[in-house]
Amino acid sequence: MRALLDHHEERLAGLLALLTTPLTPWRLAEAMEWNRPWEQIPFGSRNIAVSEAEAHLRRLVKLGRAEAVPGSDPVVYQAI
């Protein structure tokens, strides 16, 4: 359990580093580290990856570490 929690915290820290530039969930997923290059991930699996990025974003927002940029369309998120 500790290893899983540590991995989750490492992932959140990595996402915060990426969010120094406002990104959409899709662009965030593209920039995240996966088990293979983004270009090699099938489109259907990319949608799952974006959902994972969005879940992490929701957690960061709930923790007060990221926010949606007001008025952005499509919505982009940034670290705070």
Phi, psi and omega per residue, in radians:
M1 nan -0.734 -3.141
R2 -1.049 -0.731 -3.140
A3 -1.082 -0.701 3.133
L4 -1.154 -0.776 3.105
L5 -1.109 -0.710 3.101
D6 -1.098 -0.749 3.116
H7 -1.059 -0.749 -3.133
H8 -1.093 -0.757 3.120
E9 -1.135 -0.676 3.081
E10 -1.093 -0.708 3.137
R11 -1.126 -0.774 3.124
L12 -1.095 -0.711 3.112
A13 -1.096 -0.737 3.109
G14 -1.096 -0.677 3.126
L15 -1.197 -0.678 3.091
L16 -1.058 -0.674 3.100
A17 -1.099 -0.673 3.112
L18 -1.219 -0.530 -3.061
L19 -1.445 0.229 2.989
T20 -1.167 -0.391 2.979
T21 -1.916 2.224 3.138
P22 -1.014 2.336 -3.099
L23 -2.386 2.583 2.954
T24 -1.307 2.836 3.066
P25 -0.982 -0.661 3.132
W26 -1.120 -0.838 3.141
R27 -1.123 -0.614 3.080
L28 -1.108 -0.799 3.123
A29 -1.053 -0.715 3.100
E30 -1.033 -0.625 -3.066
A31 -1.496 -0.280 -3.113
M32 -1.221 2.768 3.063
E33 -1.480 2.253 3.113
W34 -2.159 -3.140 -3.124
N35 -1.351 -0.025 3.043
R36 -2.761 2.871 3.140
P37 -1.053 2.541 -3.117
W38 -0.907 -0.703 -3.103
E39 -1.088 -0.388 -3.122
Q40 -1.649 -0.057 3.131
I41 -1.490 2.183 3.133
P42 -1.045 2.651 -3.054
F43 -0.948 -0.791 3.139
G44 -1.046 -0.682 3.107
S45 -1.250 -0.508 3.076
R46 -1.095 -0.692 3.105
N47 -1.066 -0.675 3.084
I48 -1.141 -0.711 3.119
A49 -1.091 -0.706 3.108
V50 -1.130 -0.676 3.082
S51 -1.089 -0.679 3.081
E52 -1.131 -0.753 3.097
A53 -1.040 -0.742 3.131
E54 -1.118 -0.663 3.103
A55 -1.103 -0.749 3.092
H56 -1.126 -0.695 3.102
L57 -1.060 -0.776 3.120
R58 -1.042 -0.685 3.114
R59 -1.140 -0.791 3.127
L60 -1.085 -0.692 3.103
V61 -1.121 -0.791 -3.138
K62 -1.070 -0.616 3.114
L63 -1.373 -0.101 -3.122
G64 1.319 0.436 -3.104
R65 -1.868 -0.138 3.095
A66 -2.621 2.831 3.121
E67 -2.647 2.721 3.000
A68 -1.307 2.463 3.104
V69 -1.356 2.074 -3.116
P70 -0.982 2.371 3.075
G71 1.396 -0.013 -3.131
S72 -1.332 2.447 3.132
D73 -2.608 1.840 0.090
P74 -1.232 2.804 -3.076
V75 -1.099 2.355 3.029
V76 -2.106 2.691 -3.124
Y77 -2.072 2.655 3.099
Q78 -2.468 2.689 3.050
A79 -1.236 2.607 3.062
I80 -2.246 nan nan
